Amino acid sequence: MKSLLRACAMGCVLSAAGACQKSEVASAPISAASPTRPSAPAQAPAAAAALTAPLQLTASIQELMDAVIDPAADALWNSVSIIQTRNGTVFNQPRSDEQWHEVRRRAIVLIEGSNLLVMDGRKLVAPGSVVLDQGTSGVLGVEEGQKRLDLQHAAFVQFAGALRDAGTQMLAAIDKKDAQAMMNAGAAMDGVCESCHTMFWYPNQVIPALPPEFGSSKSAPKPKRIPLSP
Ligand code: HEC
């Protein structure tokens, strides 16, 4: 076998270059995959466009929060932390290649999820649903919330863009495997979530002043909503 291969290689060098080129093309992975590429799509786009709209809304903003944004953000926040224990400080961060890959997936979901938020016609909640904590003081009802969303859509789009930027900052930190930068990006994300929620979810909420050191670390607890006394 070995001698055959060597003979072939020698033959190629010695004989016409065309023989060598031919065998290279035949064995290249790209050419093996390419036959499916040019042939398939020739008629497909027109037919597909006739059958379905290119974009179709299925979920409300509430459902996107629940299914896409919140789980991705939680996974990212939980992936880096500094915990003080009796035995010292424990730094929790992604370490293996698989762990880095996993947080990268979450960042991609967050970034692209923020694009989904701003699609035209996306409603606040699904028909028949209520805003989470609706009826609690400070929280807008569905109609008020939807009205605000319609009237101030530009601001909503800005917040979604800020979320995408924070996600992009997170992605860059992940690609550098920089846990401290991930923490900073996590804090930026947190600020954006809160800002958008304050405008479109619970604008009338009253939050007592927080101590100045609050929010400097992701391991600090999130602010609790304080119900107003009647
Ligand atoms: C562009 C605006 C915007 C941004 C940015 C945003 N949210 Fe929201 N979010 C909303 C609105 C509006 C609601 C209220 C709808 C509802 O859930 O009732 C909401 C609701 C939620 C809910 C409640 C979902 C439920 O089950 O009702 C969660 C959880 C949530 N957001 C998490 C987050 C997190 C975490 C982030 C940041 C990583 C974030 N959101 C960023 C607009 C935003």
Boltz pocket constraint, residues with backbone or C-beta under 6 A from the ligand:
constraints:
  - pocket:
      binder: B
      contacts: [[A, 61], [A, 62], [A, 63], [A, 65], [A, 66], [A, 69], [A, 70], [A, 73], [A, 74], [A, 117], [A, 124], [A, 125], [A, 130], [A, 131], [A, 132], [A, 155], [A, 156], [A, 157], [A, 159], [A, 160], [A, 163], [A, 189], [A, 190], [A, 192], [A, 193], [A, 194], [A, 196], [A, 197], [A, 200], [A, 201]]
      max_distance: 6.0
